[in-house]
Amino acid sequence: MMTKELIQLGLITEQDVKNQNPAWPAYKKYFMHGTSHFIGLDVHDVGFFAEPMQVGMAFTIEPGIYIPEENLGIRLENNYIITATGNDDLMKNIPLEADEIEALMAK
């Protein structure tokens, strides 16, 4: 998905993907970290990624791209906790759109 989006943004090309090093895919130029990690008492809490998710586990889901040529980075972050009935988005009430954020800040 990240490869597709970076191609659509014009940051990488199909040729870059075709010629990529499998150990360091083309998308890694702008998306060099993972998408998620455990959270808990520490921002980057320890956990077992190879084991199934269990009730009570908390994760951040934070895709982001970083464009060094423009000195720009963009990342969205949501935090989730696994519950007995699915998951709970702990960030669900936090606005994302600029006008929503500005309205909240104006209060």
C-alpha positions in Angstrom: 0.0 0.0 0.0 2.8 2.4 0.9 4.5 1.7 -2.4 1.3 2.5 -4.3 0.8 5.7 -2.5 4.4 6.9 -2.9 4.1 6.2 -6.6 0.9 8.2 -6.8 2.6 11.1 -5.0 5.5 11.0 -7.5 8.1 10.3 -4.8 9.1 6.9 -6.3 8.5 5.4 -9.7 7.6 2.0 -11.0 11.2 1.8 -12.2 12.4 2.4 -8.7 10.3 -0.5 -7.5 11.4 -2.8 -10.4 15.1 -2.1 -9.5 14.7 -2.1 -5.7 16.9 -4.1 -3.4 14.5 -6.7 -1.7 16.4 -6.1 1.5 15.6 -2.4 1.4 12.5 -1.8 -0.8 12.1 1.5 -2.6 9.4 2.7 -0.2 11.9 2.7 2.6 13.4 5.9 1.3 10.3 7.8 2.6 8.8 5.2 5.0 11.7 3.9 6.9 10.0 2.7 10.1 7.2 0.2 10.8 3.5 1.0 11.0 2.8 -0.1 14.6 4.3 -0.9 18.0 3.2 -1.9 21.4 2.4 0.9 23.9 2.1 0.7 27.6 4.1 2.2 30.5 6.7 3.1 27.9 6.0 4.8 24.5 7.7 1.9 22.9 6.7 -0.9 25.2 7.9 -4.4 24.8 5.7 -7.1 23.3 5.7 -10.2 21.2 4.9 -9.4 17.6 5.0 -13.1 16.6 2.1 -14.0 19.0 -1.6 -13.4 18.4 -3.1 -10.2 19.8 -4.8 -10.6 23.2 -7.3 -8.7 25.2 -5.6 -5.8 27.0 -2.8 -5.3 24.5 -2.3 -1.7 23.4 -0.8 -0.6 20.1 -0.1 2.5 18.2 -0.8 2.5 14.5 1.2 5.3 13.0 1.9 5.3 9.3 4.1 8.2 8.2 6.2 9.5 5.3 9.3 11.6 5.7 10.5 13.7 2.7 14.1 14.8 3.6 14.4 16.8 0.4 11.6 19.0 1.6 12.4 18.8 5.3 8.9 17.5 5.9 7.4 14.6 7.7 3.8 13.6 8.1 2.5 10.9 10.4 -0.9 10.0 11.7 -1.2 8.1 15.0 -4.0 6.2 16.5 -3.8 4.2 19.7 -5.9 1.0 20.1 -6.5 -1.4 22.9 -7.7 -4.9 22.2 -11.0 -5.7 24.0 -13.1 -8.8 24.4 -15.4 -7.5 21.7 -12.8 -6.3 19.2 -10.8 -3.1 19.6 -11.2 0.4 20.9 -9.7 3.4 19.1 -8.4 5.5 22.0 -8.0 8.5 19.6 -11.6 8.4 18.1 -12.6 11.7 19.6 -9.5 13.6 18.5 -10.0 15.8 15.4 -7.9 15.2 12.3 -9.1 17.8 9.8 -7.6 21.3 10.0 -10.9 23.1 10.5 -11.9 20.8 13.3 -8.5 21.3 15.0 -8.8 25.1 14.6 -12.3 25.1 16.0 -11.1 23.1 19.0 -8.2 25.4 19.6 -10.4 28.5 19.4 -12.5 27.3 22.4 
